[in-house]
Amino acid sequence: MALAALFCIAVFPARADDSAPAISLTTGAKFGAFYGMANEFVYNQAFSADYKDSELDWPLEPMIFTGAALSLDSRVGFFVTLDVRQGFAGTAGEMTDSDYLNGDGQRTHFSQSDSYAERANLLDLKVGWDFYRQGALRIGAFGAFSYMDFKWSARDGYLQYPTTGQPFDPANPYPLWSPNETKTPIYGTGIIYETAYVGGAFGLRARYAFQGGFSVDASFAFTPIQRCYTEDNHVLRQIDFYSTLSGGFMIEPRVAVEYVLLPRATLRLEVGYRYSWGLKGDLTEVNTGTTSVTTGFPYYAGPASAFTGTNDSGASLSLLDASLGLSISL
């Protein structure tokens, strides 16, 4: 993409449109839905490299959102866009929690709960330049900053845990999980999960305007710098998990169709997809509740109980969004 951009800059330099204003400003509102999944991984590096102890899957199936956008375009091709979206809390599918505690990658423990999407806040800022502008076609390159903040809770549901076996004990392994295993009901909130993604990206965008007021936008962004922060509160188990992850990547293709309703009003239908993978970091677990050492089984809570496993945490995210918006040129 970088080589193609340099070639286009050299061969087809952008030309200022003398009929366009020096700077134009557009604002708009949108309404749409998220559909996707956040994955939380717990690794056991002490057993073997990247062995997966546990996987928790947090769905958005779907989550309705509303948003606002602001864009600035200049006559010479420089542009800035700011897009914010906020989800509405509500039920969002079924959350599952699977453990693989025999050391062979086979599921041994399973639980399922109602997934409640409590929060979703997304902010995207792009700064770029349309380096090629000929007739109805524009092609540009941009740098971007993105922030995503999600929160879920798992409520009610059931668990299917074996009654025999010990973790990672070849002499006394757990029986493999079966969908026919007895379901033990879970009442109330079992787990609360929060995660925030921060990333820096670069990409290309293209726009073509057809006759009759229609136009098509397409873009592709790649995020090579990304960090993720997570907090997992296991309410029933009285234990919290914290992690800071890095080293992952994200891709984001997007496409939109616009129609000019009035000289200054445009209707926009947009679809995008984000996929983040490869994030990994240390995992710190802390017991909650109160410390009690008066019995034969002492329990320590708070900072004194903290334990950190190196590279024992992982995360990924796949998110599809679709929206319909109206923008006004100022």
SERO-4910 file (N, C-alpha, C, O; in steps of 0.05 Angstrom, whole numbers):
BEGIN
 pado doro    nc1    nc2    nc3   cac1   cac2   cac3    cc1    cc2    cc3    oc1    oc2    oc3
  Met    A     17    -24      0      0      0      0     17     25      0     11     45    -14
  Ala    A     40     24     16     57     48     17     70     53    -10     72     76    -19
  Leu    A     79     32    -24     91     35    -51     71     46    -71     78     63    -87
  Ala    A     46     35    -69     26     45    -88     20     75    -83     16     90   -102
  Ala    A     19     83    -57     14    111    -51     36    129    -61     30    150    -73
  Leu    A     61    121    -58     84    137    -68     83    139    -98     89    160   -109
  Phe    A     76    117   -111     74    117   -140     53    137   -150     57    153   -168
  Cys    A     30    136   -137      8    154   -145     15    183   -139      8    201   -155
  Ile    A     29    188   -117     37    216   -110     55    227   -132     53    250   -140
  Ala    A     74    209   -141     94    218   -160     82    222   -188     88    241   -202
  Val    A     63    204   -196     53    204   -223     28    222   -225     25    236   -245
  Phe    A     11    220   -205    -15    235   -206    -18    253   -181    -33    246   -163
  Pro    A     -4    275   -180     -6    292   -157    -34    304   -155    -47    309   -175
  Ala    A    -43    307   -129    -69    319   -125    -70    347   -135    -51    362   -133
  Arg    A    -93    354   -146    -97    381   -156   -119    395   -140   -139    384   -134
  Ala    A   -114    420   -134   -134    435   -119   -158    440   -137   -155    447   -161
  Asp    A   -182    437   -126   -206    443   -140   -214    472   -134   -223    479   -113
  Asp    A   -209    490   -154   -213    518   -150   -242    525   -144   -248    546   -133
  Ser    A   -261    508   -153   -289    513   -148   -298    505   -120   -320    513   -111
  Ala    A   -282    490   -105   -289    481    -78   -280    501    -58   -261    516    -63
  Pro    A   -294    503    -35   -285    521    -14   -258    513     -3   -251    490     -4
  Ala    A   -244    532      8   -217    526     19   -219    505     41   -202    487     42
  Ile    A   -239    506     58   -244    487     79   -274    481     81   -290    500     81
  Ser    A   -282    456     81   -310    449     85   -313    431    109   -296    415    115
  Leu    A   -335    435    124   -340    421    149   -367    406    146   -387    418    137
  Thr    A   -366    381    155   -391    364    153   -395    351    180   -376    341    193
  Thr    A   -420    351    190   -427    338    214   -450    319    209   -466    324    191
  Gly    A   -452    298    226   -474    279    221   -480    261    245   -464    261    264
  Ala    A   -502    247    244   -510    228    264   -516    201    251   -524    201    227
  Lys    A   -513    180    266   -518    153    255   -531    135    276   -531    141    300
  Phe    A   -542    113    266   -556     93    283   -550     66    270   -553     63    246
  Gly    A   -542     47    287   -534     21    276   -532     -1    297   -543      1    318
  Ala    A   -517    -22    290   -515    -45    307   -487    -57    305   -475    -58    283
  Phe    A   -476    -67    328   -452    -83    329   -460   -112    330   -480   -120    341
  Tyr    A   -444   -129    317   -447   -158    319   -419   -170    319   -404   -167    300
  Gly    A   -413   -185    340   -386   -197    341   -381   -211    367   -399   -220    381
  Met    A   -354   -214    373   -346   -230    396   -319   -220    406   -301   -215    390
  Ala    A   -317   -218    433   -291   -213    446   -283   -239    459   -299   -252    473
  Asn    A   -258   -247    456   -247   -272    467   -226   -266    488   -208   -250    483
  Glu    A   -229   -279    510   -210   -276    533   -196   -303    537   -210   -323    540
  Phe    A   -170   -303    537   -154   -328    540   -137   -327    565   -126   -306    572
  Val    A   -135   -350    578   -117   -354    600    -98   -376    593   -106   -399    588
  Tyr    A    -72   -370    592    -51   -389    585    -37   -400    610    -36   -386    631
  Asn    A    -26   -423    607    -10   -435    629     18   -440    618     26   -462    610
  Gln    A     34   -418    619     61   -420    608     79   -438    625     99   -449    615
  Ala    A     72   -442    651     87   -460    668     84   -489    659    102   -505    664
  Phe    A     62   -496    646     58   -523    637     71   -528    610     87   -546    607
  Ser    A     65   -510    591     78   -511    565     73   -484    551     55   -469    558
  Ala    A     89   -478    531     87   -452    518     60   -448    505     51   -464    489
  Asp    A     46   -426    514     20   -418    504     -2   -440    506    -20   -441    490
  Tyr    A      1   -457    527    -21   -476    531    -45   -461    542    -43   -446    562
  Lys    A    -68   -465    530    -93   -451    537   -107   -466    559   -119   -487    555
  Asp    A   -107   -454    583   -122   -464    606   -152   -459    603   -169   -476    608
  Ser    A   -159   -435    594   -187   -426    594   -192   -406    571   -175   -391    563
  Glu    A   -217   -407    562   -226   -388    542   -254   -378    549   -272   -395    553
  Leu    A   -258   -352    550   -284   -340    555   -292   -324    530   -277   -308    520
  Asp    A   -316   -328    520   -326   -316    496   -349   -297    503   -370   -306    513
  Trp    A   -345   -272    497   -365   -251    504   -377   -240    478   -364   -226    463
  Pro    A   -403   -246    473   -415   -238    447   -429   -211    448   -436   -201    469
  Leu    A   -432   -200    424   -450   -177    419   -468   -186    397   -461   -184    373
  Glu    A   -492   -196    403   -509   -209    384   -538   -201    386   -554   -216    396
  Pro    A   -544   -176    378   -527   -154    371   -526   -134    394   -537   -139    415
  Met    A   -514   -111    389   -515    -88    407   -521    -63    390   -506    -56    372
  Ile    A   -543    -50    396   -551    -26    382   -534     -2    391   -528      1    414
  Phe    A   -527     15    372   -511     38    379   -521     63    364   -535     61    344
  Thr    A   -513     86    375   -517    111    361   -490    125    360   -472    119    376
  Gly    A   -487    144    342   -461    157    338   -463    184    326   -484    192    316
  Ala    A   -440    197    325   -437    224    313   -411    225    299   -391    212    307
  Ala    A   -409    241    277   -385    244    262   -381    273    255   -400    289    251
  Leu    A   -355    281    252   -347    308    244   -324    305    225   -304    291    232
  Ser    A   -325    318    202   -303    316    183   -296    343    172   -314    361    169
  Leu    A   -270    347    166   -260    371    155   -244    364    130   -227    347    131
  Asp    A   -251    377    108   -237    373     82   -227    400     72   -240    420     74
  Ser    A   -203    399     60   -191    423     48   -190    421     18   -191    399      7
  Arg    A   -187    443      5   -186    444    -24   -162    429    -35   -163    418    -57
  Val    A   -140    428    -20   -115    415    -29   -115    385    -23    -95    372    -29
  Gly    A   -136    374    -10   -137    346     -5   -133    337     24   -137    314     30
  Phe    A   -124    355     41   -120    348     69   -147    343     82   -166    358     77
  Phe    A   -149    322     99   -175    317    113   -170    306    141   -150    295    147
  Val    A   -191    311    158   -192    301    185   -220    291    190   -239    305    184
  Thr    A   -222    267    203   -249    257    210   -248    248    239   -229    236    248
  Leu    A   -270    253    253   -274    244    280   -300    229    282   -321    240    274
  Asp    A   -300    205    292   -324    188    293   -326    177    321   -307    165    331
  Val    A   -349    180    334   -354    169    360   -380    153    359   -399    160    346
  Arg    A   -380    130    374   -403    113    375   -407    103    404   -387     97    418
  Gln    A   -432    100    412   -438     90    439   -461     70    437   -481     75    425
  Gly    A   -456     47    450   -476     26    449   -497     28    472   -492     41    492
  Phe    A   -520     16    467   -541     15    487   -539    -11    502   -537    -33    490
  Ala    A   -540    -10    529   -538    -34    545   -562    -52    541   -584    -43    535
  Gly    A   -557    -78    543   -579    -98    540   -568   -126    536   -543   -130    535
  Thr    A   -586   -145    534   -577   -173    529   -564   -175    502   -571   -161    483
  Ala    A   -544   -193    500   -528   -194    476   -518   -223    471   -494   -226    464
  Gly    A   -535   -243    474   -527   -270    468   -520   -286    492   -528   -280    514
  Glu    A   -504   -308    488   -497   -326    509   -466   -326    513   -451   -330    494
  Met    A   -457   -321    537   -429   -321    543   -421   -350    552   -436   -363    566
  Thr    A   -398   -360    542   -389   -386    549   -361   -385    561   -345   -368    554
  Asp    A   -356   -403    579   -330   -405    594   -321   -434    593   -335   -452    604
  Ser    A   -299   -440    580   -289   -467    577   -261   -470    589   -244   -452    585
  Asp    A   -256   -492    603   -230   -499    614   -219   -524    601   -235   -542    593
  Tyr    A   -193   -526    600   -179   -548    588   -156   -557    606   -133   -551    602
  Leu    A   -164   -571    628   -146   -575    651   -133   -602    653   -123   -610    674
  Asn    A   -134   -617    631   -119   -643    631    -92   -640    617    -76   -659    618
  Gly    A    -87   -618    604    -62   -614    590    -61   -624    562    -40   -624    549
  Asp    A    -84   -634    552    -84   -645    524   -101   -629    505   -106   -637    483
  Gly    A   -110   -605    514   -126   -588    497   -156   -596    495   -170   -583    479
  Gln    A   -165   -616    510   -192   -624    509   -208   -610    531   -198   -607    554
  Arg    A   -233   -603    525   -249   -588    545   -257   -607    568   -265   -630    565
  Thr    A   -254   -595    592   -261   -610    617   -283   -597    633   -299   -610    646
  His    A   -284   -570    632   -304   -555    647   -318   -536    627   -306   -526    608
  Phe    A   -344   -531    633   -359   -513    615   -381   -499    631   -393   -511    649
  Ser    A   -385   -474    624   -408   -459    636   -419   -440    615   -405   -431    597
  Gln    A   -444   -434    617   -458   -416    598   -477   -398    614   -491   -407    632
  Ser    A   -476   -372    607   -493   -352    621   -504   -332    601   -494   -330    578
  Asp    A   -525   -318    609   -535   -296    593   -515   -274    592   -505   -265    613
  Ser    A   -509   -264    568   -489   -242    565   -504   -216    564   -522   -212    548
  Tyr    A   -496   -198    582   -507   -171    582   -485   -152    574   -465   -149    588
  Ala    A   -490   -138    552   -471   -117    543   -477    -92    559   -497    -79    554
  Glu    A   -459    -85    577   -463    -62    595   -454    -35    582   -466    -14    588
  Arg    A   -433    -37    565   -422    -12    556   -406    -16    530   -393    -37    527
  Ala    A   -407      3    512   -389      3    489   -385     32    480   -404     45    473
  Asn    A   -360     41    481   -353     67    472   -330     65    452   -309     53    458
  Leu    A   -333     76    428   -313     75    407   -307    103    397   -326    119    392
  Leu    A   -282    109    394   -273    135    383   -252    130    362   -233    115    366
  Asp    A   -255    143    338   -236    140    317   -229    167    305   -247    183    298
  Leu    A   -203    173    303   -193    198    292   -175    191    269   -156    176    272
  Lys    A   -180    203    246   -163    199    222   -154    226    212   -168    246    211
  Val    A   -129    227    204   -116    250    191   -102    241    166    -86    222    167
  Gly    A   -108    253    143    -96    244    119    -96    264     96   -102    287    100
  Trp    A    -90    253     72    -88    270     49    -96    254     24    -86    233     19
  Asp    A   -115    265      9   -123    254    -17   -102    261    -38   -103    283    -49
  Phe    A    -83    243    -42    -61    249    -60    -68    246    -90    -53    256   -107
  Tyr    A    -90    233    -96    -99    229   -124   -127    238   -127   -145    228   -114
  Arg    A   -132    258   -144   -159    268   -149   -161    275   -178   -151    295   -188
  Gln    A   -175    257   -192   -180    261   -221   -209    255   -226   -219    233   -223
  Gly    A   -224    276   -235   -252    272   -241   -268    264   -217   -268    277   -196
  Ala    A   -282    241   -219   -299    231   -198   -285    214   -178   -297    205   -158
  Leu    A   -259    208   -182   -244    190   -165   -225    204   -147   -211    223   -155
  Arg    A   -224    196   -121   -205    206   -102   -193    182    -87   -206    163    -80
  Ile    A   -167    184    -83   -152    163    -68   -135    178    -48   -121    197    -54
  Gly    A   -135    169    -23   -120    182     -2   -107    162     17   -115    139     18
  Ala    A    -88    172     32    -75    157     54    -79    171     80    -83    195     81
  Phe    A    -80    156    102    -85    168    128    -71    153    150    -64    129    148
  Gly    A    -68    167    172    -60    156    198    -84    158    216   -100    176    214
  Ala    A    -86    139    235   -110    138    252   -103    130    281    -84    116    286
  Phe    A   -120    140    298   -120    132    327   -147    121    334   -168    133    327
  Ser    A   -148     98    347   -174     86    355   -174     79    384   -153     71    395
  Tyr    A   -197     81    396   -201     74    424   -228     59    426   -248     68    415
  Met    A   -228     35    438   -252     19    442   -254     10    471   -234      1    482
  Asp    A   -277     13    483   -281      7    511   -307     -9    514   -328      0    506
  Phe    A   -305    -34    524   -328    -52    526   -331    -62    555   -311    -65    570
  Lys    A   -355    -69    562   -361    -81    588   -384   -101    585   -404    -94    573
  Trp    A   -381   -125    596   -401   -145    597   -406   -156    625   -388   -152    642
  Ser    A   -428   -168    629   -433   -184    653   -446   -210    645   -463   -211    627
  Ala    A   -439   -232    660   -451   -258    655   -470   -264    678   -462   -264    701
  Arg    A   -496   -268    672   -516   -271    693   -531   -297    689   -536   -306    666
  Asp    A   -538   -309    711   -554   -334    712   -539   -355    695   -515   -354    692
  Gly    A   -554   -375    685   -541   -395    668   -536   -421    684   -551   -428    702
  Tyr    A   -516   -436    675   -510   -462    688   -480   -468    683   -467   -456    667
  Leu    A   -470   -488    699   -443   -498    696   -444   -529    694   -462   -542    705
  Gln    A   -425   -540    680   -421   -569    678   -392   -575    686   -374   -574    669
  Tyr    A   -389   -582    711   -362   -587    722   -361   -617    731   -380   -627    742
  Pro    A   -338   -630    726   -336   -658    734   -333   -659    765   -324   -640    778
  Thr    A   -340   -682    776   -338   -686    805   -314   -702    812   -309   -706    836
  Thr    A   -299   -712    793   -274   -727    798   -251   -715    782   -256   -701    762
  Gly    A   -227   -722    790   -204   -713    775   -189   -690    788   -199   -677    806
  Gln    A   -164   -686    779   -147   -665    789   -134   -651    764   -129   -664    744
  Pro    A   -129   -624    766   -117   -610    743    -89   -620    737    -72   -621    755
  Phe    A    -84   -626    711    -58   -633    701    -45   -657    716    -21   -657    722
  Asp    A    -62   -676    723    -53   -700    738    -58   -724    720    -81   -734    719
  Pro    A    -38   -734    706    -42   -757    688    -53   -782    703    -67   -798    691
  Ala    A    -47   -784    729    -57   -807    744    -86   -805    752    -99   -825    757
  Asn    A    -96   -780    752   -124   -775    760   -136   -753    744   -142   -732    755
  Pro    A   -139   -756    717   -148   -735    700   -178   -730    703   -193   -747    713
  Tyr    A   -187   -706    694   -215   -701    693   -228   -717    670   -215   -720    650
  Pro    A   -253   -726    674   -267   -737    650   -272   -715    630   -277   -692    638
  Leu    A   -272   -721    604   -277   -701    584   -305   -691    586   -324   -706    592
  Trp    A   -309   -665    579   -336   -653    581   -354   -666    560   -346   -673    538
  Ser    A   -379   -668    568   -400   -678    550   -424   -660    552   -431   -651    574
  Pro    A   -438   -654    530   -462   -637    531   -484   -649    548   -503   -636    556
  Asn    A   -482   -675    553   -502   -689    569   -496   -688    599   -511   -699    615
  Glu    A   -474   -676    607   -466   -675    635   -487   -658    650   -499   -640    640
  Thr    A   -490   -665    676   -509   -651    693   -504   -621    694   -481   -612    698
  Lys    A   -526   -606    691   -524   -577    691   -531   -566    719   -553   -571    729
  Thr    A   -512   -552    731   -517   -540    757   -524   -510    753   -508   -496    742
  Pro    A   -548   -501    762   -556   -474    757   -538   -453    770   -528   -458    792
  Ile    A   -535   -430    757   -521   -407    768   -542   -384    770   -556   -379    751
  Tyr    A   -543   -372    793   -563   -350    797   -548   -324    803   -529   -323    819
  Gly    A   -556   -303    789   -544   -277    794   -520   -273    776   -515   -288    757
  Thr    A   -505   -252    782   -481   -244    766   -457   -261    774   -449   -262    797
  Gly    A   -446   -275    754   -423   -292    760   -397   -280    752   -377   -283    767
  Ile    A   -395   -265    730   -371   -254    720   -376   -226    708   -397   -222    696
  Ile    A   -358   -208    712   -359   -181    699   -333   -177    685   -311   -181    696
  Tyr    A   -334   -170    659   -310   -167    643   -309   -140    630   -329   -132    617
  Glu    A   -287   -126    632   -283   -100    619   -257   -101    603   -237   -113    612
  Thr    A   -257    -89    580   -233    -88    563   -232    -62    548   -252    -51    539
  Ala    A   -208    -51    544   -204    -26    529   -181    -30    510   -159    -40    517
  Tyr    A   -185    -23    484   -165    -25    463   -156      3    455   -173     20    451
  Val    A   -130      7    452   -119     32    442    -99     25    419    -82      7    423
  Gly    A   -102     38    396    -85     30    374    -79     53    355    -94     73    353
  Gly    A    -56     51    341    -48     70    321    -47     55    294    -35     34    292
  Ala    A    -60     66    273    -62     53    247    -54     71    224    -51     95    228
  Phe    A    -50     58    201    -47     73    176    -64     58    155    -69     34    157
  Gly    A    -72     73    134    -89     60    114    -93     76     89    -81     98     86
  Leu    A   -109     66     71   -116     79     46   -147     81     45   -161     64     55
  Arg    A   -156    102     31   -185    104     26   -188    113     -3   -171    126    -15
  Ala    A   -212    106    -15   -218    114    -42   -248    121    -43   -264    111    -28
  Arg    A   -254    140    -61   -282    149    -64   -287    154    -93   -271    166   -108
  Tyr    A   -311    145   -102   -319    150   -130   -348    160   -130   -365    148   -119
  Ala    A   -351    182   -144   -378    195   -146   -391    188   -172   -380    194   -194
  Phe    A   -415    176   -171   -430    170   -195   -449    192   -202   -453    211   -186
  Gln    A   -461    190   -225   -482    209   -233   -507    204   -216   -512    181   -207
  Gly    A   -523    224   -212   -548    221   -197   -545    224   -167   -564    218   -153
  Gly    A   -522    233   -157   -519    238   -128   -509    214   -112   -506    217    -88
  Phe    A   -503    192   -125   -492    168   -111   -461    169   -111   -449    179   -130
  Ser    A   -450    159    -89   -421    155    -88   -415    131    -70   -431    123    -54
  Val    A   -391    120    -74   -382     97    -58   -355    103    -45   -337    113    -58
  Asp    A   -353     98    -20   -328    101     -5   -318     73      4   -334     56     10
  Ala    A   -292     69      3   -280     44     13   -254     51     26   -239     69     17
  Ser    A   -247     37     48   -221     41     61   -211     15     73   -227     -3     78
  Phe    A   -185     15     78   -173     -8     92   -151      3    110   -134     18    102
  Ala    A   -152     -5    136   -133      4    156   -120    -19    169   -132    -40    174
  Phe    A    -94    -16    175    -78    -36    189    -67    -24    214    -54     -3    213
  Thr    A    -70    -37    237    -61    -27    263    -37    -44    272    -41    -66    281
  Pro    A    -13    -34    270     11    -49    279     18    -44    308     33    -59    320
  Ile    A      7    -22    319     13    -15    347    -13    -16    362    -32      0    357
  Gln    A    -15    -34    382    -40    -37    396    -35    -47    425    -17    -63    430
  Arg    A    -50    -36    443    -49    -44    471    -78    -49    480    -97    -38    470
  Cys    A    -80    -67    500   -106    -75    510   -104    -78    540    -85    -89    551
  Tyr    A   -125    -68    554   -126    -70    583   -152    -85    590   -173    -79    580
  Thr    A   -149   -104    608   -173   -120    615   -175   -123    646   -156   -123    660
  Glu    A   -200   -126    654   -206   -132    682   -229   -152    682   -250   -148    670
  Asp    A   -225   -174    697   -244   -196    698   -250   -202    727   -233   -211    742
  Asn    A   -275   -196    735   -283   -200    763   -300   -226    764   -323   -226    755
  His    A   -288   -247    776   -303   -272    780   -317   -269    807   -306   -275    828
  Val    A   -342   -260    806   -357   -253    831   -361   -277    848   -357   -276    872
  Leu    A   -370   -299    836   -376   -323    852   -351   -336    864   -352   -346    886
  Arg    A   -329   -335    849   -304   -347    858   -288   -328    877   -269   -337    889
  Gln    A   -297   -303    879   -283   -283    895   -254   -280    886   -235   -282    903
  Ile    A   -250   -275    860   -223   -270    850   -225   -251    826   -243   -253    810
  Asp    A   -206   -233    825   -204   -213    803   -179   -219    787   -158   -227    797
  Phe    A   -181   -214    760   -158   -217    742   -153   -190    727   -172   -178    718
  Tyr    A   -128   -182    726   -121   -157    712    -98   -163    692    -80   -180    698
  Ser    A    -99   -151    669    -77   -155    650    -74   -131    632    -93   -116    627
  Thr    A    -49   -127    623    -42   -107    603    -29   -122    580     -9   -135    584
  Leu    A    -41   -120    556    -32   -136    534    -21   -119    511    -29    -96    508
  Ser    A     -3   -130    495      8   -116    472     17   -136    452     13   -160    455
  Gly    A     29   -126    430     40   -143    410     21   -153    389     29   -168    371
  Gly    A     -5   -145    390    -24   -154    371    -27   -136    347    -14   -115    346
  Phe    A    -45   -143    329    -51   -128    305    -81   -126    301    -96   -142    313
  Met    A    -89   -108    284   -117   -105    277   -120    -96    248   -104    -80    239
  Ile    A   -139   -107    234   -146    -98    207   -175    -88    207   -191    -97    223
  Glu    A   -180    -69    189   -207    -57    188   -214    -50    159   -206    -28    150
  Pro    A   -229    -66    144   -240    -58    119   -267    -44    123   -283    -53    141
  Arg    A   -274    -24    107   -299    -10    110   -309     -2     82   -293      3     64
  Val    A   -335     -2     78   -347      7     53   -373     22     59   -387     15     78
  Ala    A   -379     43     44   -403     59     48   -414     69     22   -400     73      2
  Val    A   -440     72     21   -454     83     -2   -469    108      8   -483    108     28
  Glu    A   -465    130     -7   -478    155      0   -497    164    -22   -493    159    -46
  Tyr    A   -518    178    -13   -537    190    -33   -543    219    -24   -551    223     -1
  Val    A   -540    238    -42   -545    266    -35   -575    271    -37   -587    271    -59
  Leu    A   -588    274    -14   -616    280    -13   -623    309    -21   -641    314    -37
  Leu    A   -607    327    -10   -609    356    -15   -581    367    -19   -562    353    -14
  Pro    A   -579    391    -29   -552    402    -34   -533    400    -10   -509    397    -14
  Arg    A   -543    401     14   -526    400     38   -531    376     56   -519    374     77
  Ala    A   -549    358     48   -556    335     64   -550    309     49   -558    306     26
  Thr    A   -536    290     63   -528    265     50   -535    242     68   -530    242     92
  Leu    A   -547    221     56   -554    196     70   -531    176     66   -522    173     43
  Arg    A   -522    163     87   -499    145     85   -505    118     98   -513    117    121
  Leu    A   -501     97     83   -503     69     92   -475     58     93   -461     57     73
  Glu    A   -466     49    117   -438     41    121   -436     14    134   -452      8    153
  Val    A   -417     -3    126   -412    -28    138   -381    -30    142   -366    -24    124
  Gly    A   -373    -39    166   -345    -43    172   -340    -67    188   -358    -78    201
  Tyr    A   -315    -76    188   -308   -100    204   -280    -96    216   -262    -86    203
  Arg    A   -277   -103    241   -252   -102    255   -244   -129    266   -261   -144    277
  Tyr    A   -219   -136    262   -209   -161    273   -182   -156    286   -163   -148    273
  Ser    A   -181   -161    312   -157   -157    328   -147   -184    338   -164   -200    348
  Trp    A   -122   -190    336   -112   -216    344    -83   -213    354    -70   -193    349
  Gly    A    -73   -234    368    -45   -235    376    -37   -220    401    -14   -219    408
  Leu    A    -56   -208    415    -50   -194    440    -43   -213    463    -56   -233    466
  Lys    A    -22   -206    477    -14   -223    499      0   -206    521     12   -186    515
  Gly    A     -3   -215    546      9   -200    568      8   -215    594     -2   -237    595
  Asp    A     19   -202    615     19   -215    641     -9   -214    654    -25   -197    648
  Leu    A    -14   -234    670    -40   -237    683    -36   -237    714    -22   -254    725
  Thr    A    -49   -217    727    -48   -215    756    -74   -223    768    -95   -212    760
  Glu    A    -74   -241    787    -99   -249    801    -98   -242    830    -77   -244    843
  Val    A   -120   -232    840   -122   -222    868   -148   -233    880   -169   -231    869
  Asn    A   -145   -245    904   -168   -254    918   -184   -230    929   -173   -211    938
  Thr    A   -210   -233    929   -228   -211    940   -241   -221    965   -237   -244    974
  Gly    A   -258   -204    977   -271   -211   1002   -254   -203   1025   -242   -181   1025
  Thr    A   -254   -218   1047   -240   -212   1071   -220   -234   1078   -226   -258   1073
  Thr    A   -197   -227   1089   -178   -246   1098   -188   -261   1123   -198   -248   1141
  Ser    A   -184   -287   1124   -192   -303   1147   -171   -325   1152   -168   -342   1135
  Val    A   -158   -323   1174   -137   -343   1181   -144   -358   1207   -126   -371   1218
  Thr    A   -169   -357   1215   -177   -369   1241   -184   -399   1238   -187   -413   1257
  Thr    A   -187   -408   1213   -194   -436   1208   -170   -451   1198   -148   -440   1195
  Gly    A   -174   -477   1193   -152   -494   1183   -146   -489   1154   -126   -499   1144
  Phe    A   -162   -473   1141   -158   -466   1113   -157   -435   1110   -176   -423   1103
  Pro    A   -133   -424   1116   -131   -394   1116   -136   -383   1088   -129   -395   1068
  Tyr    A   -149   -360   1087   -155   -346   1062   -145   -317   1064   -152   -303   1083
  Tyr    A   -129   -310   1044   -118   -283   1044   -130   -268   1020   -131   -278    998
  Ala    A   -139   -244   1026   -152   -227   1005   -136   -201   1003   -120   -194   1021
  Gly    A   -140   -187    980   -128   -161    977   -100   -163    964    -92   -184    954
  Pro    A    -85   -140    964    -59   -139    951    -40   -161    959    -23   -170    943
  Ala    A    -41   -170    984    -22   -190    994    -26   -217    980     -8   -234    981
  Ser    A    -49   -221    968    -55   -246    955    -48   -246    925    -52   -267    912
  Ala    A    -38   -224    915    -34   -221    886    -12   -241    876      8   -245    889
  Phe    A    -18   -252    852      1   -269    838      1   -262    809    -21   -258    797
  Thr    A     24   -260    796     26   -252    768     39   -274    752     60   -284    759
  Gly    A     25   -282    730     36   -302    712     45   -288    686     30   -273    674
  Thr    A     70   -292    679     82   -279    655     69   -290    629     70   -314    624
  Asn    A     59   -272    613     46   -279    587     24   -299    590     20   -315    572
  Asp    A     10   -298    612    -12   -317    617    -39   -306    607    -60   -320    611
  Ser    A    -40   -282    595    -65   -271    587    -65   -265    557    -44   -258    546
  Gly    A    -88   -269    544    -91   -264    515   -118   -253    509   -137   -256    525
  Ala    A   -121   -240    486   -147   -228    479   -148   -226    448   -128   -222    435
  Ser    A   -173   -227    438   -178   -222    410   -206   -210    408   -222   -212    426
  Leu    A   -212   -198    385   -238   -184    380   -245   -186    351   -228   -180    334
  Ser    A   -270   -193    345   -280   -191    318   -307   -176    320   -324   -183    336
  Leu    A   -310   -155    304   -332   -137    307   -342   -127    280   -327   -114    266
  Leu    A   -367   -133    274   -380   -123    250   -399   -101    258   -414   -104    277
  Asp    A   -399    -79    243   -418    -57    249   -431    -48    223   -419    -48    202
  Ala    A   -456    -41    225   -472    -31    203   -488     -7    213   -500     -9    235
  Ser    A   -489     14    197   -503     38    207   -515     54    184   -507     51    161
  Leu    A   -535     69    190   -548     88    172   -546    116    184   -555    120    206
  Gly    A   -536    135    169   -532    161    180   -540    183    161   -543    179    137
  Leu    A   -542    207    172   -549    231    157   -528    252    164   -523    258    188
  Ser    A   -516    264    144   -496    285    148   -504    311    135   -518    311    115
  Ile    A   -495    333    147   -502    360    138   -476    375    133   -458    375    150
  Ser    A   -473    387    110   -450    403    103   -455    432    114   -475    444    108
  Leu    A   -436    442    129   -439    468    141   -427    490    123   -428    514    131
***
